[in-house]
Amino acid sequence: MAFNPPYAPYDPTDKSGFSYETVVKRWPIILTGIIDHLYSVNHELSTGSSTPDAQEKIEEAKAVIGKLGALKYHMGRDHALEKIPEDGESHADIYNTALDGLEKNGKNTWFTAPWLFAEYRLLRSYFSTTKHWKQFDPFYKQKLDTFKKSGDACYQLATTFTEFESEKDVLASDLEKLKVVFGEMVQMCLWGNATDLSLLTHLSHDDIQKLQTVGKDAQAARKEYLLRDDGDKAWEALKKGGDEGRVDFVLDNGECLFTDFVFADFLVTYTPYVKKVVFHPKMIPWFVSDVTPPDFAATVPALLDPSFFPDPSPALASSSSAPALPRLKENLKKMVTRWQSYMDSGVFALSVSPDRKLGEGDEKADFWTGPWPYWEMKAKGQDVWELLKGSALVIFKGDLKLTGDIRWPAHTSFEEAIGPLVGSFPILSLRTNKADVVVGVDEEVARRLDESGEKWRVNGKGSRAIGHSHLSSRTMYIVTLVLLFLQVVGGSSLGFFRTTPTNCSGLSIFSDVSS
């Protein structure tokens, strides 16, 4: 029996919501960026080659630019969403059938269609129907440029891991200390490269020895900004393990892939519970920066190139605790070389062949870019569901499709919101709050936050909304909200909101209700 949520999806008819802002601002900006990038590539082609193939490629790009310009025009005037042409890739017919259904209900225009559906596969078809641009990722440059700006954080994390290696026995001898590091790793993975690395960076030998105390003190300090905290349950769930001692990452932003690798490295190298990590990519470029097989395959070789990152910033280079530049680069090389060895041995693996080209169908990955919420995984993505069933923990990175873009009341339990997916496998969802959809929040807390006038579902700003007026100077400049919502065997609901100094808000949800 199909799962039908009792609430409608979000759409741009609500001018105060994120959906409306997406159609009015976000999508046009994204499309303009792609147009500018194509113009730049075309200019390079026109000045560098005059071969027939080059000229044909230039003309194809001009045609794509024309389609993108027309798309912006139609979007701004609330015209009907286009049908996807048959391009030999996945889901075109399924999306078109869904569009027919929306048309019957008068919900098939840019300002009436469910906004998450409207980030559909049409853009991919503009490139997949060409001869020379089939393997072009319109978001690749943005992903690469963003990643290259994270060099300082990557150098610091690599240095931390180098220090950990010499103290591996210390951590292994005390699982409580290891649990503290695990908690910090979860937060690092949630916040990506913007995480607060105060605990994890440049630990001395004494710091390692005192890690249990240092970490718990830091986490106790955060309780100033916690409404509910049951984070220990995530560690306990990991300790239960699965049949294979395997953890799965459903990947999201490419710029966060580095921290995904770091987290996976920690799980395999330092905990006794994980023997294998499987990463799940998107098979086509997806709004905006989701990891594709080519992204994944290119990451480790790029990191092993000493010229990939610019030299550390003056702030890092002048830090008394930072090693000299050659040492920073050597630390990064050492860590990434270990990742390469894990990939060579199969300890790290992609769910599909890393040689897969953009748009190639694969039953182990096509589901992720279909028009369905993830609660339809068993019915619509049987191969994916069967694969994940064997996992000790499935970590979803930033994927709103777990709950759908449904107008769930914020106090809706995560268990209710993921519908039939409950009981399939343990889930840890790490998501920054960038849309209106939020679940698992205490009803009174959600009411106070909504009445505060702050757009807490989107930007998380506004410390008073959660009733804390004694913030430290370290966190006063900006405060955000993070939800960690835990559901454990037996159906009990546990969780917390916390505030943390960063420029985005996040949602970290754990569900262990597997049968």
Solvent accessible surface area in square Angstrom, and as a share of the most:
residue,aa,sasa,rsa
1,M,239,1.07
2,A,79,0.61
3,F,60,0.25
4,N,117,0.60
5,P,32,0.20
6,P,95,0.60
7,Y,92,0.35
8,A,59,0.46
9,P,42,0.26
10,Y,26,0.10
11,D,11,0.06
12,P,2,0.01
13,T,82,0.47
14,D,52,0.27
15,K,149,0.63
16,S,95,0.61
17,G,13,0.13
18,F,28,0.12
19,S,1,0.01
20,Y,56,0.21
21,E,71,0.32
22,T,1,0.00
23,V,2,0.01
24,V,62,0.35
25,K,117,0.49
26,R,68,0.25
27,W,3,0.01
28,P,32,0.20
29,I,123,0.63
30,I,26,0.13
31,L,1,0.01
32,T,51,0.30
33,G,39,0.37
34,I,4,0.02
35,I,23,0.12
36,D,85,0.44
37,H,38,0.17
38,L,0,0.00
39,Y,124,0.47
40,S,56,0.36
41,V,31,0.18
42,N,12,0.06
43,H,119,0.53
44,E,115,0.51
45,L,39,0.19
46,S,62,0.40
47,T,98,0.57
48,G,65,0.63
49,S,41,0.26
50,S,98,0.63
51,T,71,0.42
52,P,114,0.72
53,D,84,0.43
54,A,9,0.07
55,Q,77,0.34
56,E,68,0.31
57,K,55,0.23
58,I,11,0.05
59,E,95,0.43
60,E,33,0.15
61,A,0,0.00
62,K,109,0.46
63,A,56,0.44
64,V,3,0.02
65,I,16,0.08
66,G,44,0.42
67,K,92,0.39
68,L,0,0.00
69,G,32,0.31
70,A,44,0.34
71,L,8,0.04
72,K,66,0.28
73,Y,108,0.41
74,H,59,0.27
75,M,5,0.02
76,G,53,0.51
77,R,133,0.49
78,D,54,0.28
79,H,70,0.31
80,A,53,0.41
81,L,13,0.06
82,E,67,0.30
83,K,104,0.44
84,I,4,0.02
85,P,64,0.40
86,E,134,0.60
87,D,24,0.13
88,G,71,0.68
89,E,32,0.14
90,S,32,0.21
91,H,23,0.10
92,A,2,0.02
93,D,91,0.47
94,I,65,0.33
95,Y,3,0.01
96,N,28,0.14
97,T,94,0.55
98,A,36,0.28
99,L,5,0.02
100,D,56,0.29
101,G,31,0.30
102,L,27,0.14
103,E,104,0.47
104,K,177,0.75
105,N,114,0.58
106,G,50,0.48
107,K,62,0.26
108,N,24,0.12
109,T,30,0.17
110,W,9,0.03
111,F,38,0.16
112,T,29,0.17
113,A,0,0.00
114,P,17,0.11
115,W,14,0.05
116,L,32,0.16
117,F,27,0.11
118,A,5,0.04
119,E,15,0.07
120,Y,8,0.03
121,R,5,0.02
122,L,3,0.02
123,L,13,0.07
124,R,10,0.04
125,S,1,0.01
126,Y,10,0.04
127,F,1,0.01
128,S,2,0.02
129,T,64,0.37
130,T,17,0.10
131,K,129,0.55
132,H,47,0.21
133,W,4,0.01
134,K,89,0.38
135,Q,89,0.39
136,F,35,0.14
137,D,15,0.08
138,P,12,0.08
139,F,4,0.02
140,Y,93,0.35
141,K,102,0.43
142,Q,102,0.45
143,K,11,0.05
144,L,51,0.25
145,D,53,0.28
146,T,55,0.32
147,F,19,0.08
148,K,73,0.31
149,K,171,0.72
150,S,14,0.09
151,G,5,0.05
152,D,40,0.21
153,A,16,0.12
154,C,0,0.00
155,Y,3,0.01
156,Q,40,0.18
157,L,0,0.00
158,A,0,0.00
159,T,3,0.02
160,T,0,0.00
161,F,1,0.00
162,T,23,0.14
163,E,42,0.19
164,F,0,0.00
165,E,51,0.23
166,S,92,0.59
167,E,16,0.07
168,K,84,0.36
169,D,118,0.61
170,V,30,0.17
171,L,1,0.00
172,A,62,0.48
173,S,95,0.61
174,D,41,0.21
175,L,73,0.36
176,E,68,0.30
177,K,29,0.12
178,L,0,0.00
179,K,31,0.13
180,V,5,0.03
181,V,0,0.00
182,F,4,0.02
183,G,21,0.21
184,E,8,0.03
185,M,0,0.00
186,V,17,0.10
187,Q,32,0.14
188,M,1,0.00
189,C,1,0.00
190,L,11,0.06
191,W,15,0.05
192,G,0,0.00
193,N,33,0.17
194,A,59,0.45
195,T,17,0.10
196,D,53,0.27
197,L,22,0.11
198,S,80,0.52
199,L,9,0.05
200,L,5,0.02
201,T,22,0.13
202,H,41,0.18
203,L,13,0.06
204,S,58,0.37
205,H,108,0.48
206,D,86,0.44
207,D,46,0.24
208,I,1,0.01
209,Q,74,0.33
210,K,119,0.51
211,L,0,0.00
212,Q,52,0.23
213,T,84,0.49
214,V,55,0.31
215,G,0,0.00
216,K,88,0.37
217,D,86,0.45
218,A,33,0.26
219,Q,52,0.23
220,A,53,0.41
221,A,57,0.44
222,R,42,0.15
223,K,112,0.48
224,E,76,0.34
225,Y,19,0.07
226,L,25,0.13
227,L,59,0.29
228,R,94,0.34
229,D,61,0.32
230,D,38,0.20
231,G,23,0.22
232,D,82,0.43
233,K,81,0.34
234,A,5,0.04
235,W,4,0.01
236,E,73,0.33
237,A,7,0.06
238,L,1,0.01
239,K,74,0.31
240,K,136,0.58
241,G,28,0.27
242,G,34,0.33
243,D,143,0.74
244,E,91,0.41
245,G,7,0.07
246,R,9,0.03
247,V,0,0.00
248,D,0,0.00
249,F,0,0.00
250,V,0,0.00
251,L,0,0.00
252,D,24,0.13
253,N,32,0.16
254,G,13,0.12
255,E,39,0.17
256,C,26,0.15
257,L,3,0.02
258,F,0,0.00
259,T,0,0.00
260,D,1,0.01
261,F,0,0.00
262,V,0,0.00
263,F,0,0.00
264,A,0,0.00
265,D,0,0.00
266,F,0,0.00
267,L,0,0.00
268,V,27,0.15
269,T,19,0.11
270,Y,10,0.04
271,T,9,0.05
272,P,88,0.55
273,Y,39,0.15
274,V,6,0.04
275,K,140,0.59
276,K,63,0.27
277,V,0,0.00
278,V,9,0.05
279,F,0,0.00
280,H,1,0.00
281,P,0,0.00
282,K,2,0.01
283,M,4,0.02
284,I,9,0.04
285,P,11,0.07
286,W,29,0.10
287,F,35,0.14
288,V,24,0.14
289,S,10,0.06
290,D,7,0.03
291,V,0,0.00
292,T,1,0.00
293,P,0,0.00
294,P,53,0.33
295,D,15,0.08
296,F,6,0.03
297,A,45,0.35
298,A,42,0.33
299,T,13,0.08
300,V,0,0.00
301,P,75,0.47
302,A,25,0.19
303,L,5,0.03
304,L,59,0.29
305,D,64,0.33
306,P,97,0.61
307,S,89,0.57
308,F,20,0.09
309,F,7,0.03
310,P,85,0.53
311,D,90,0.47
312,P,17,0.11
313,S,40,0.26
314,P,116,0.73
315,A,79,0.61
316,L,9,0.05
317,A,68,0.52
318,S,94,0.60
319,S,41,0.27
320,S,125,0.80
321,S,63,0.40
322,A,17,0.13
323,P,31,0.19
324,A,72,0.56
325,L,66,0.33
326,P,101,0.63
327,R,126,0.46
328,L,1,0.01
329,K,53,0.23
330,E,95,0.43
331,N,4,0.02
332,L,10,0.05
333,K,110,0.47
334,K,99,0.42
335,M,2,0.01
336,V,0,0.00
337,T,68,0.39
338,R,39,0.14
339,W,0,0.00
340,Q,58,0.26
341,S,54,0.35
342,Y,36,0.14
343,M,46,0.21
344,D,109,0.57
345,S,80,0.52
346,G,28,0.27
347,V,34,0.20
348,F,2,0.01
349,A,26,0.20
350,L,20,0.10
351,S,12,0.08
352,V,9,0.05
353,S,53,0.34
354,P,67,0.42
355,D,123,0.64
356,R,75,0.27
357,K,118,0.50
358,L,8,0.04
359,G,10,0.10
360,E,66,0.30
361,G,43,0.41
362,D,19,0.10
363,E,125,0.56
364,K,98,0.42
365,A,0,0.00
366,D,24,0.12
367,F,7,0.03
368,W,1,0.00
369,T,5,0.03
370,G,0,0.00
371,P,28,0.18
372,W,27,0.10
373,P,30,0.19
374,Y,1,0.00
375,W,12,0.04
376,E,52,0.23
377,M,0,0.00
378,K,113,0.48
379,A,87,0.67
380,K,100,0.42
381,G,7,0.06
382,Q,83,0.37
383,D,66,0.34
384,V,0,0.00
385,W,22,0.08
386,E,87,0.39
387,L,48,0.24
388,L,0,0.00
389,K,99,0.42
390,G,20,0.19
391,S,6,0.04
392,A,5,0.04
393,L,1,0.00
394,V,0,0.00
395,I,0,0.00
396,F,0,0.00
397,K,11,0.05
398,G,27,0.26
399,D,17,0.09
400,L,19,0.10
401,K,19,0.08
402,L,3,0.02
403,T,10,0.06
404,G,1,0.01
405,D,12,0.06
406,I,14,0.07
407,R,80,0.29
408,W,5,0.02
409,P,40,0.25
410,A,4,0.03
411,H,86,0.39
412,T,9,0.05
413,S,34,0.22
414,F,1,0.00
415,E,54,0.24
416,E,84,0.38
417,A,0,0.00
418,I,1,0.00
419,G,15,0.14
420,P,76,0.48
421,L,3,0.01
422,V,45,0.26
423,G,21,0.20
424,S,16,0.10
425,F,4,0.02
426,P,18,0.11
427,I,1,0.01
428,L,0,0.00
429,S,4,0.03
430,L,3,0.02
431,R,16,0.06
432,T,25,0.15
433,N,1,0.00
434,K,102,0.43
435,A,5,0.04
436,D,17,0.09
437,V,3,0.02
438,V,1,0.00
439,V,1,0.01
440,G,8,0.07
441,V,4,0.02
442,D,69,0.36
443,E,107,0.48
444,E,77,0.34
445,V,16,0.09
446,A,7,0.06
447,R,111,0.41
448,R,88,0.32
449,L,0,0.00
450,D,71,0.37
451,E,117,0.53
452,S,50,0.32
453,G,67,0.64
454,E,72,0.32
455,K,120,0.51
456,W,3,0.01
457,R,43,0.16
458,V,38,0.22
459,N,50,0.26
460,G,0,0.00
461,K,88,0.37
462,G,21,0.20
463,S,21,0.14
464,R,213,0.78
465,A,8,0.06
466,I,4,0.02
467,G,58,0.55
468,H,27,0.12
469,S,104,0.67
470,H,116,0.52
471,L,17,0.09
472,S,53,0.34
473,S,107,0.69
474,R,132,0.48
475,T,8,0.05
476,M,114,0.51
477,Y,157,0.60
478,I,35,0.18
479,V,8,0.05
480,T,0,0.00
481,L,1,0.00
482,V,2,0.01
483,L,4,0.02
484,L,15,0.07
485,F,5,0.02
486,L,0,0.00
487,Q,0,0.00
488,V,29,0.17
489,V,97,0.56
490,G,81,0.78
491,G,34,0.33
492,S,52,0.34
493,S,46,0.30
494,L,39,0.19
495,G,1,0.01
496,F,18,0.07
497,F,6,0.03
498,R,6,0.02
499,T,4,0.02
500,T,12,0.07
501,P,25,0.16
502,T,15,0.09
503,N,114,0.58
504,C,31,0.19
505,S,0,0.00
506,G,0,0.00
507,L,6,0.03
508,S,3,0.02
509,I,3,0.01
510,F,1,0.00
511,S,1,0.01
512,D,9,0.05
513,V,23,0.13
514,S,31,0.20
515,S,146,0.94
